[in-house]
């Protein structure tokens, strides 16, 4: 991935990936790669996405 590209991820990307295709137990390498790309600054999101995901997580508890 070129260092000049940044990908902005919205809430739906996280939800769809987790619920349909790449749950933590099935595809941990997907999530590890996503974390690595985020740490490198290639994948970013906004605070609102984190708030929405946290709210959904609390509703599921």
Secondary structure as UniProt FT lines:
FT   TURN            3..4
FT   STRAND          7..8
FT   HELIX           11..16
FT   HELIX           17..21
FT   TURN            24..26
FT   HELIX           28..39
FT   TURN            40..41
FT   STRAND          43..44
FT   HELIX           47..60
//
